[in-house]
Structure formats: structure tokens, C-alpha cells
């Protein structure tokens, strides 16, 4: 309801040299969250999906190997 995930994503886009680290941590969080969801319908909730899709779109141009590995793991989940 308070768009916490969206706020974290927006904040992480504006932190300069730590952007890749924040992407990595967010990917870890989403992987954990999605693997622990009891109700698969939660995956279609706007407060979860919109920030996740924004994060995924920014990971396409990332050059950090760990981010790419975590991205593949999340997509597999």
C-alpha cells in the first residue's frame, strides 16, 4: 500500500557508484520473496510487479557479473 519496493528502486537508481550493489541486493530480495510466496496470485499484485519489472529492465545494461548471475537465478525462480 505504501509502495515501499518502488521507493527502494527509485532511491537505488540515484546512488552513483553503489547502483550495481543495490541492484544485486534487490534481486536477492525478490528471489527470496518469490520463492517464499504461498499464494502465487501475489505475483500479479501491482505493488510487487511494477518495481520488479523496473528493476529487471535496468539490469539489461548492467556489466557486473554477480548481478547477471542473480538475475538469471531470479528469472529461473
C-alpha positions in Angstrom: 0.0 0.0 0.0 2.9 2.4 0.7 4.9 1.5 -2.4 8.0 0.6 -0.4 9.5 -1.5 -3.1 9.1 1.3 -5.6 10.7 3.8 -3.3 13.6 1.5 -2.8 14.0 1.0 -6.5 13.8 4.8 -7.2 16.3 5.5 -4.4 18.7 2.9 -5.7 18.8 4.4 -9.2 20.3 7.7 -7.8 23.2 6.5 -5.6 26.0 6.6 -8.1 28.8 4.1 -7.6 26.7 1.7 -5.5 24.0 1.2 -8.1 25.2 -2.3 -9.0 25.4 -3.3 -5.4 21.8 -2.1 -4.8 20.6 -4.0 -7.9 22.2 -7.1 -6.6 20.6 -6.8 -3.2 17.2 -6.1 -4.7 17.5 -9.1 -6.9 18.4 -11.3 -3.9 15.3 -9.9 -2.1 12.9 -10.6 -4.9 14.3 -14.1 -5.4 13.7 -14.8 -1.7 10.3 -13.2 -1.7 9.1 -15.0 -4.8 10.4 -18.4 -3.6 8.6 -18.0 -0.3 5.2 -16.8 -1.7 2.5 -19.1 -0.5 -0.1 -17.5 -2.8 1.1 -17.4 -6.4 -1.5 -14.8 -7.1 0.6 -12.4 -5.2 3.0 -12.3 -8.1 0.3 -10.4 -10.0 -0.1 -7.6 -7.5 0.9 -4.2 -8.8 3.0 -3.1 -5.8 5.2 -6.2 -6.3 5.2 -6.4 -10.1 5.9 -2.8 -11.1 9.1 -2.3 -9.2 10.3 -5.8 -10.1 9.8 -5.1 -13.8 11.5 -1.7 -13.5 14.5 -3.4 -11.8 14.6 -6.1 -14.5 14.6 -3.5 -17.2 17.6 -1.7 -15.7 19.6 -4.9 -15.2 19.8 -5.4 -19.0 22.6 -2.9 -19.4 24.5 -4.0 -16.2 28.1 -5.2 -16.6 28.6 -6.6 -13.1 28.9 -10.4 -13.3 27.3 -11.0 -9.9 24.2 -9.0 -10.9 23.9 -11.1 -14.1 24.2 -14.3 -12.1 21.5 -13.2 -9.6 19.3 -12.0 -12.5 19.4 -15.5 -14.1 18.6 -17.1 -10.7 15.6 -14.8 -10.2 14.3 -15.4 -13.7 14.6 -19.1 -13.1 12.6 -18.7 -9.8 
